[in-house]
Amino acid sequence: MTSILEFDEDVEMFRSVVSRFNAEVVAPQVEKMDEEEHIDPSIISALFETGLMAVETPEEYGGAGASFTAAVAIVEELAKCDPSVSVLNDVHNTLVNTCVRKWGSDYIKETYLPQLSTDKLGAFALSEPSAGSDAFALRTRARKMSDGDFVIEGGKMWITNGAEAEIFVVFANAEPEKGYRGITAFVVEKSWGVKVVKKEKKLGIRASSTAVLAFDEVRVPKQNVLGIYGQGYKIAIECLNEGRIGIAAQMTGLAQGAFDRAVSYVFNDRQQFGKYVGEFQGMQFQIAQIASEIEAARLLLYNAARIKEAGGEFVKEAAMAKLIGSQVAEKTASKAVEWMGGVGFTRDETVEKFYRDAKIGAIYEGTSNIQLQTIARLIQKQYTLR
Ligand SMILES: Cc1cc2nc3c(=O)[nH]c(=O)nc-3n(C[C@H](O)[C@H](O)[C@H](O)COP(=O)(O)OP(=O)(O)OC[C@H]3O[C@@H](n4cnc5c(N)ncnc54)[C@H](O)[C@@H]3O)c2cc1C
């Protein structure tokens, strides 16, 4: 048997493309983008031009027709350099492209996949002020008009890529009296009237936009209903189950990025008491512990990806990968700051940013409590005899 961490040629090819992309395109801008809380538009264009924004999209729609594992490997690799660029790519690929590819009619696929492959950024708009962990408490309404078209009225919050996106997957309730069974998903173009009301100022992933959106009587043609009318809740659940593997990848990459920087520093750059600080056993044991935990997070990540790719039940494994990935990222980035001493605490060093960026892993696409709830529910189901 070979290691689960050995990948096919396609995946390795994407990894080396992203590694070069990080060094040449992303790294020179990371600090500036974090300070300015803004993603440089040239990075978004370069992601499209390099073929990283339509990984699983079939070639007939302008995509690479590659695997889910390739998509998450790209997210992991980008996060080693900048978790903000990583989540931009992740939301576009694993949420938006996936929703359109899996649930879109021929019309929707033919209209939007080529745009999402070439230059139009996507966003996934589910959360609202009143609907976070309880996502189906959403209050945005879709009113059906006499000609069959819809008018969307309401507001969304916390939308990643919200400031730059031109194509939105939007969840709105068309029949509130039916509860969550009234929730319907739509593909909405920004030019139809989606307004960016505010960009949040955040602790971490500051270059990634997180927007409040307003839908003020936005008219959406009936052919832009995504999937079956009234089954938007299913699309949201299925998409987020899969998307969690993407966040696990972002967190694993972040941990590796922080580890790489700090470990190189302790073995090459800093001496105390006449030795490189990495040579003290007190440091070596910590480094060994963290290296083992990153390996564990990566194994959970690619185990979940492999089960999903094979068409198996992966919900528990995806929740575990995200839960542990976010914990390992936080711990690794914290240790990396400590290992670099005062230097690690300054904004001149990337580990300070990784430490701030790590916190989001325990919050979005389901908080850690929600992951634990999912894991516990599935364990209970497995062990209950009655
Ligand atoms: C930077 C950022 C980007 C985001 N991007 C997107 C996006 O692109 N699209 C989108 O739709 N949403 C997005 N979100 C929203 C994100 O998914 C929610 O923030 C998340 O689901 C948590 O919801 P909440 O913030 O309302 O927290 P709440 O649901 O209010 O949770 C508060 C606390 O209560 C706990 N809690 C809640 N319910 C339970 C329960 N049943 N059992 C135990 N504990 C519970 C939570 O674990 C948490 O600790 C983003 C959020 C952020 C911060």
The ligand as an SDF file (V2000), in Angstrom:
LIG
                    3D

 53 58  0  0  0  0  0  0  0  0999 V2000
  -14.8190   35.8850    7.6400 C   0  0  0  0  0  0  0  0  0  0  0  0
  -16.1200   35.1880    7.4340 C   0  0  0  0  0  0  0  0  0  0  0  0
  -16.4620   34.7290    6.1660 C   0  0  0  0  0  0  0  0  0  0  0  0
  -17.6990   34.1070    5.9420 C   0  0  0  0  0  0  0  0  0  0  0  0
  -18.0490   33.7330    4.6750 N   0  0  0  0  0  0  0  0  0  0  0  0
  -19.3290   33.3140    4.4350 C   0  0  0  0  0  0  0  0  0  0  0  0
  -19.7940   33.1100    3.0960 C   0  0  0  0  0  0  0  0  0  0  0  0
  -19.0530   33.2680    2.1240 O   0  0  0  0  0  0  0  0  0  0  0  0
  -21.1000   32.7780    2.9090 N   0  0  0  0  0  0  0  0  0  0  0  0
  -21.9700   32.6100    3.9450 C   0  0  0  0  0  0  0  0  0  0  0  0
  -23.1250   32.3170    3.6970 O   0  0  0  0  0  0  0  0  0  0  0  0
  -21.5440   32.7620    5.2300 N   0  0  0  0  0  0  0  0  0  0  0  0
  -20.2520   33.1240    5.4970 C   0  0  0  0  0  0  0  0  0  0  0  0
  -19.8230   33.3190    6.7900 N   0  0  0  0  0  0  0  0  0  0  0  0
  -20.7490   33.0880    7.8940 C   0  0  0  0  0  0  0  0  0  0  0  0
  -20.3410   31.9120    8.7790 C   0  0  0  0  0  0  0  0  0  0  0  0
  -20.6100   30.7080    8.1310 O   0  0  0  0  0  0  0  0  0  0  0  0
  -21.0520   32.0940   10.1270 C   0  0  0  0  0  0  0  0  0  0  0  0
  -20.3970   33.1560   10.7740 O   0  0  0  0  0  0  0  0  0  0  0  0
  -21.0160   30.8440   10.9470 C   0  0  0  0  0  0  0  0  0  0  0  0
  -21.8500   29.8660   10.4070 O   0  0  0  0  0  0  0  0  0  0  0  0
  -21.4200   31.1080   12.4030 C   0  0  0  0  0  0  0  0  0  0  0  0
  -22.5980   31.8510   12.4700 O   0  0  0  0  0  0  0  0  0  0  0  0
  -22.6700   33.1230   13.4240 P   0  0  0  0  0  0  0  0  0  0  0  0
  -21.5090   33.9800   13.1120 O   0  0  0  0  0  0  0  0  0  0  0  0
  -24.0080   33.7160   13.3060 O   0  0  0  0  0  0  0  0  0  0  0  0
  -22.4550   32.5540   14.8700 O   0  0  0  0  0  0  0  0  0  0  0  0
  -23.6180   31.9860   15.8280 P   0  0  0  0  0  0  0  0  0  0  0  0
  -24.4190   30.9760   15.1050 O   0  0  0  0  0  0  0  0  0  0  0  0
  -24.3080   33.1360   16.4500 O   0  0  0  0  0  0  0  0  0  0  0  0
  -22.7500   31.2320   16.9140 O   0  0  0  0  0  0  0  0  0  0  0  0
  -22.2370   31.8720   18.1070 C   0  0  0  0  0  0  0  0  0  0  0  0
  -21.6850   30.7850   19.0140 C   0  0  0  0  0  0  0  0  0  0  0  0
  -22.7550   29.9100   19.4030 O   0  0  0  0  0  0  0  0  0  0  0  0
  -22.3970   28.5700   19.1230 C   0  0  0  0  0  0  0  0  0  0  0  0
  -23.5950   27.8150   18.7330 N   0  0  0  0  0  0  0  0  0  0  0  0
  -24.5950   28.1920   17.8930 C   0  0  0  0  0  0  0  0  0  0  0  0
  -25.5010   27.2100   17.7720 N   0  0  0  0  0  0  0  0  0  0  0  0
  -25.0830   26.2050   18.5490 C   0  0  0  0  0  0  0  0  0  0  0  0
  -25.5920   24.9010   18.8670 C   0  0  0  0  0  0  0  0  0  0  0  0
  -26.7170   24.4350   18.3090 N   0  0  0  0  0  0  0  0  0  0  0  0
  -24.8670   24.1210   19.7220 N   0  0  0  0  0  0  0  0  0  0  0  0
  -23.7360   24.5650   20.2780 C   0  0  0  0  0  0  0  0  0  0  0  0
  -23.2040   25.7710   20.0170 N   0  0  0  0  0  0  0  0  0  0  0  0
  -23.8790   26.5750   19.1820 C   0  0  0  0  0  0  0  0  0  0  0  0
  -21.4100   28.6370   17.9660 C   0  0  0  0  0  0  0  0  0  0  0  0
  -20.5800   27.4930   17.9260 O   0  0  0  0  0  0  0  0  0  0  0  0
  -20.6320   29.9000   18.3300 C   0  0  0  0  0  0  0  0  0  0  0  0
  -19.6000   29.6060   19.2100 O   0  0  0  0  0  0  0  0  0  0  0  0
  -18.5790   33.8960    7.0430 C   0  0  0  0  0  0  0  0  0  0  0  0
  -18.2180   34.3330    8.3110 C   0  0  0  0  0  0  0  0  0  0  0  0
  -17.0210   34.9900    8.5150 C   0  0  0  0  0  0  0  0  0  0  0  0
  -16.6900   35.4840    9.9020 C   0  0  0  0  0  0  0  0  0  0  0  0
  1  2  1  0
  2  3  1  0
  2 52  2  0
  3  4  2  0
  4  5  1  0
  4 50  1  0
  5  6  2  0
  6  7  1  0
  6 13  1  0
  7  8  2  0
  7  9  1  0
  9 10  1  0
 10 11  2  0
 10 12  1  0
 12 13  2  0
 13 14  1  0
 14 15  1  0
 14 50  1  0
 15 16  1  0
 16 17  1  0
 16 18  1  0
 18 19  1  0
 18 20  1  0
 20 21  1  0
 20 22  1  0
 22 23  1  0
 23 24  1  0
 24 25  2  0
 24 26  1  0
 24 27  1  0
 27 28  1  0
 28 29  2  0
 28 30  1  0
 28 31  1  0
 31 32  1  0
 32 33  1  0
 33 34  1  0
 33 48  1  0
 34 35  1  0
 35 36  1  0
 35 46  1  0
 36 37  1  0
 36 45  1  0
 37 38  2  0
 38 39  1  0
 39 40  1  0
 39 45  2  0
 40 41  1  0
 40 42  2  0
 42 43  1  0
 43 44  2  0
 44 45  1  0
 46 47  1  0
 46 48  1  0
 48 49  1  0
 50 51  2  0
 51 52  1  0
 52 53  1  0
M  END
$$$$
